[in-house]
């Protein structure tokens, strides 16, 4: 792994650098989760309290690097400027055989293909380097942008399911969707997925 001033770099793409989180990233995470549009399909736009980010989320991310090497969450930086853009994840299942693909980017990074670029790189890493058997992702059924990313990178729709929430956000009534890609299907053959 390459070492940067901020943390170990997992991989680089044409425009992105994905590196480990450090304790210095707390303000970046707080800022990301404070944007109501970023949090729209997660909390209905409510920000994550800063103390929760600092005392729960970031420590859990940092502890995950030792639990399942090669899997976890990584800061996404602009490769040319070093600017914080958000994060990408391959969150491992308990046994490490599967990983959940995730991404959360600042609004300023939307619409530039960065979620697709980072997700493709992580799929390659998951299957070719780590050797997981399945990568899956889920989102609200009404989250068309996230669903489009999943489809562009080769994940296929598996199911729609409904969870019970005591305080549902708008769109919850349409359910959640799950997409997946198996190692036996890698690399995907659909146009635009390589």
C-alpha positions as CSV (number, residue, x, y, z in Angstrom):
1,X,0.0,0.0,0.0
2,X,1.1,3.5,-0.7
3,X,1.3,5.9,2.3
4,X,0.0,9.4,2.0
5,X,0.2,12.1,4.6
6,X,-3.3,11.4,5.6
7,X,-3.4,7.6,5.6
8,X,-2.7,4.5,3.6
9,X,-3.9,4.6,0.1
10,X,-6.0,1.6,-1.0
11,X,-6.2,2.5,-4.7
12,X,-6.2,5.2,-7.2
13,X,-8.3,5.8,-10.3
14,X,-8.1,8.4,-13.0
15,X,-9.6,11.0,-10.7
16,X,-9.9,9.5,-7.3
17,X,-7.6,8.4,-4.4
18,X,-9.2,6.1,-1.9
19,X,-7.4,6.1,1.4
20,X,-7.9,4.9,5.0
21,X,-9.7,7.2,7.3
22,X,-7.8,8.8,10.2
23,X,-9.0,10.6,13.3
24,X,-8.3,13.8,11.4
25,X,-11.2,13.1,9.1
26,X,-13.9,13.7,11.7
27,X,-14.7,17.3,10.4
28,X,-15.0,16.0,6.9
29,X,-17.5,13.3,8.0
30,X,-19.5,15.7,10.1
31,X,-19.7,18.2,7.1
32,X,-20.7,15.4,4.7
33,X,-23.5,14.2,7.0
34,X,-24.7,17.7,7.7
35,X,-25.9,18.3,4.1
36,X,-29.6,17.6,3.9
37,X,-29.4,16.5,0.2
38,X,-26.7,14.0,1.0
39,X,-28.8,12.6,3.8
40,X,-32.1,12.7,2.0
41,X,-32.4,8.9,1.4
42,X,-30.8,8.0,4.7
43,X,-32.4,10.1,7.3
44,X,-34.9,12.3,5.4
45,X,-32.3,15.1,5.4
46,X,-31.5,15.1,9.1
47,X,-27.8,15.6,9.9
48,X,-25.9,13.0,11.9
49,X,-25.0,14.6,15.2
50,X,-21.3,15.5,15.3
51,X,-20.8,13.5,18.6
52,X,-22.2,10.4,17.0
53,X,-19.8,10.8,14.0
54,X,-16.9,11.4,16.4
55,X,-17.7,8.8,19.1
56,X,-19.4,6.0,17.2
57,X,-19.0,6.1,13.4
58,X,-15.3,7.1,13.0
59,X,-14.1,4.7,15.7
60,X,-16.0,1.8,14.1
61,X,-14.5,2.6,10.7
62,X,-11.0,2.7,12.1
63,X,-11.5,-0.6,13.9
64,X,-12.7,-2.3,10.8
65,X,-9.4,-2.1,9.0
66,X,-7.8,-4.7,11.2
67,X,-11.0,-6.9,11.3
68,X,-11.1,-7.6,7.6
69,X,-8.0,-6.4,5.7
70,X,-8.8,-5.0,2.3
71,X,-12.4,-4.3,3.2
72,X,-14.0,-1.3,5.0
73,X,-14.5,2.4,4.2
74,X,-12.2,4.8,2.6
75,X,-12.0,8.5,2.1
76,X,-12.5,9.6,-1.5
77,X,-10.1,12.4,-2.4
78,X,-9.7,14.3,-5.7
79,X,-6.5,12.8,-7.0
80,X,-5.2,16.1,-8.3
81,X,-6.1,18.4,-5.5
82,X,-6.5,16.2,-2.4
83,X,-9.9,17.7,-1.7
84,X,-12.3,15.5,0.4
85,X,-15.1,14.3,-1.8
86,X,-16.8,11.7,0.4
87,X,-16.3,8.0,1.0
88,X,-16.6,4.6,-0.6
89,X,-17.1,1.3,1.2
90,X,-16.8,-2.5,0.9
91,X,-18.4,-3.3,4.3
92,X,-17.7,-7.0,5.1
93,X,-20.1,-9.6,6.1
94,X,-19.3,-11.2,9.5
95,X,-17.4,-14.0,7.8
96,X,-15.8,-11.7,5.2
97,X,-17.1,-13.8,2.3
98,X,-19.4,-11.0,1.1
99,X,-19.1,-7.2,1.0
100,X,-21.7,-4.4,0.8
101,X,-20.8,-1.7,-1.7
102,X,-21.5,1.8,-0.5
103,X,-20.7,5.4,-1.4
104,X,-21.6,8.9,0.0
105,X,-20.3,11.9,-1.9
106,X,-20.5,15.6,-1.3
107,X,-23.1,17.3,-3.5
108,X,-20.4,19.2,-5.3
109,X,-19.1,15.8,-6.6
110,X,-22.4,14.6,-7.9
111,X,-23.1,14.2,-11.7
112,X,-19.4,13.7,-12.6
113,X,-19.4,9.9,-12.8
114,X,-17.2,9.7,-9.6
115,X,-19.6,7.2,-7.8
116,X,-19.4,5.0,-10.8
117,X,-15.6,5.3,-11.2
118,X,-15.0,4.6,-7.5
119,X,-17.5,1.7,-7.4
120,X,-15.9,0.0,-10.4
121,X,-12.5,0.2,-8.8
122,X,-13.8,-1.3,-5.6
123,X,-15.6,-4.1,-7.4
124,X,-12.3,-5.0,-9.1
125,X,-10.5,-4.8,-5.7
126,X,-13.2,-7.0,-4.0
127,X,-13.1,-9.8,-6.6
128,X,-9.5,-9.7,-7.8
129,X,-7.6,-8.8,-4.7
130,X,-9.7,-9.7,-1.7
131,X,-11.5,-12.6,-3.3
132,X,-15.0,-12.1,-1.9
133,X,-17.7,-14.2,-3.4
134,X,-20.5,-11.6,-3.6
135,X,-20.8,-7.8,-3.6
136,X,-24.2,-6.4,-2.9
137,X,-25.7,-3.0,-2.4
138,X,-29.1,-1.6,-1.3
139,X,-30.9,1.7,-1.3
140,X,-34.4,3.1,-1.2
141,X,-36.4,2.1,-4.3
142,X,-37.0,5.8,-5.0
143,X,-33.2,6.6,-5.0
144,X,-32.9,6.6,-8.8
145,X,-29.4,8.1,-8.8
146,X,-27.9,5.4,-6.6
147,X,-29.7,2.7,-8.5
148,X,-28.3,4.0,-11.7
149,X,-24.8,3.7,-10.4
150,X,-25.4,0.1,-9.2
151,X,-26.6,-0.8,-12.7
152,X,-23.8,1.0,-14.5
153,X,-21.2,-1.0,-12.6
154,X,-22.8,-4.3,-13.4
155,X,-24.8,-5.1,-10.3
156,X,-28.1,-6.7,-11.1
157,X,-31.4,-6.2,-9.3
158,X,-32.3,-8.9,-6.8
159,X,-35.4,-7.8,-4.9
160,X,-37.5,-5.1,-3.4
161,X,-38.3,-5.5,0.3
162,X,-40.1,-3.5,3.0
163,X,-38.7,-2.7,6.4
164,X,-40.7,-1.4,9.3
165,X,-39.6,2.0,10.5
166,X,-41.1,3.8,13.5
167,X,-40.4,7.2,11.9
168,X,-40.4,6.5,8.1
169,X,-39.0,9.1,5.7
170,X,-40.7,10.0,2.4
171,X,-40.4,7.2,-0.1
172,X,-40.2,4.4,2.5
173,X,-43.6,3.1,1.3
174,X,-41.9,2.0,-2.0
175,X,-39.4,-0.2,-0.1
176,X,-35.7,-0.9,-0.4
177,X,-34.0,-2.6,-3.3
178,X,-31.0,-5.0,-3.3
179,X,-28.6,-5.4,-6.1
180,X,-25.6,-7.9,-6.4
181,X,-22.7,-9.2,-8.4
182,X,-21.1,-12.6,-7.9
183,X,-17.4,-13.3,-8.3
184,X,-18.4,-15.9,-11.0
185,X,-20.0,-13.1,-12.9
186,X,-16.9,-10.9,-12.8
187,X,-16.1,-9.0,-14.9
188,X,-19.6,-8.0,-16.0
189,X,-20.2,-8.1,-19.7
190,X,-22.8,-5.4,-19.9
191,X,-21.7,-2.4,-22.0
192,X,-20.1,0.4,-20.0
193,X,-19.2,-1.8,-17.0
194,X,-15.5,-2.3,-17.5
